[in-house]
Amino acid sequence: MLNFTDFFHPGANRFVEPLGIASGAIVILIIIRSVLLKTLGASARKSTGVFQHSFLLSFKTPSFFWILAIGLYLGIAASDLQPRYAKPIVQSIYVLLALSMTIVFANLAASVFRGLYRNPDGS
């Protein structure tokens, strides 16, 4: 059984360091993402094109998945996990990336078709 005091002995660093790297990377990347989305959103609102705003919205949710994937990958890289334990985690990161790219392409295709078949009156 794992006690709270187990995290304070020298061997506990094998858990704390990768967790700190992963969570630190996720926090930093979320801050960068929010600043980037606000900046790009402001420029998209100033433009008259519909596609800029749709393009930005199609990357909003998948970019969070990419941040999680990068953080998990950095945490796994910093850990001393054996390859047989790390491989399923890395494969699940690849699945997460593939699903997020599917979401991006589906959103982009939907926004393109919405823009192509829009009525001249804007509805």
C-alpha positions in Angstrom: 0.0 0.0 0.0 1.3 3.4 -0.9 1.5 5.9 2.0 1.8 9.6 1.9 5.3 9.4 3.4 6.4 7.2 0.5 6.7 10.3 -1.7 9.4 11.8 0.6 12.0 9.1 0.3 14.7 9.3 -2.4 13.1 6.7 -4.6 9.9 8.8 -4.9 11.6 11.1 -7.4 10.8 8.5 -10.1 7.1 9.5 -9.8 7.3 13.2 -8.9 9.7 14.3 -11.6 7.8 13.0 -14.6 4.5 14.1 -13.1 5.9 17.6 -12.6 7.3 17.7 -16.1 4.0 16.6 -17.7 1.8 18.9 -15.6 4.2 21.9 -16.1 4.3 21.4 -19.8 0.5 21.1 -19.9 0.0 24.3 -17.9 2.5 26.3 -20.0 1.0 25.0 -23.3 -2.6 25.8 -22.1 -1.4 29.4 -21.4 0.2 29.7 -24.8 -2.9 28.2 -26.4 -5.2 30.7 -24.7 -3.1 33.7 -25.7 -2.8 32.4 -29.2 -6.6 31.8 -29.5 -7.4 35.2 -28.1 -5.0 36.9 -30.5 -6.2 35.0 -33.5 -9.8 35.3 -32.5 -9.4 39.1 -32.3 -7.9 39.2 -35.8 -10.6 36.9 -37.2 -13.4 39.1 -35.7 -11.9 42.1 -37.5 -11.8 40.4 -40.9 -14.9 40.0 -43.0 -14.3 36.4 -44.0 -16.3 33.6 -42.5 -13.6 31.0 -43.1 -11.0 32.6 -40.8 -13.4 32.3 -37.8 -14.5 28.7 -38.8 -10.9 27.7 -39.3 -10.0 29.0 -35.8 -13.0 27.2 -34.2 -12.1 23.9 -35.9 -8.7 23.9 -34.0 -10.0 25.0 -30.6 -10.9 21.6 -29.1 -8.3 19.4 -30.9 -5.5 21.8 -29.7 -6.4 20.8 -26.2 -5.9 17.2 -27.1 -2.6 18.0 -28.6 -1.5 19.7 -25.4 -2.5 16.7 -23.4 -0.6 14.4 -25.8 2.6 16.6 -25.6 2.4 16.7 -21.8 1.9 12.9 -21.5 4.7 12.2 -24.0 7.1 14.5 -22.1 6.1 12.8 -18.8 6.7 9.3 -20.3 10.1 10.4 -21.8 11.2 11.8 -18.4 10.1 8.6 -16.5 12.1 5.5 -16.1 9.3 3.2 -17.3 10.3 0.0 -19.0 9.5 0.0 -22.7 6.8 -2.7 -22.3 4.9 -0.4 -20.0 5.5 2.9 -21.9 4.6 1.4 -25.3 0.8 1.2 -24.6 0.8 4.7 -23.2 2.6 6.1 -26.3 0.2 4.1 -28.6 -2.8 5.7 -26.8 -1.2 9.1 -27.4 -1.0 8.3 -31.1 -4.7 7.3 -31.1 -5.5 10.6 -29.3 -3.6 12.5 -32.0 -5.3 10.6 -34.8 -8.8 11.2 -33.3 -8.0 14.9 -32.9 -6.9 15.3 -36.5 -10.1 13.6 -37.5 -12.1 16.2 -35.6 -10.1 19.0 -37.2 -10.7 17.7 -40.8 -14.4 17.0 -40.1 -14.8 20.6 -38.7 -13.0 22.1 -41.6 -15.0 20.1 -44.1 -18.3 21.1 -42.4 -17.3 24.8 -42.4 -16.3 24.7 -46.1 -19.6 23.1 -47.1 -21.5 25.5 -44.9 -19.8 28.4 -46.6 -20.3 26.9 -50.1 -24.0 26.3 -49.7 -24.8 29.5 -47.8 -27.7 31.5 -49.2 -26.9 35.0 -50.7 -29.0 36.6 -47.9 -26.6 35.1 -45.3 -28.8 32.4 -43.8 
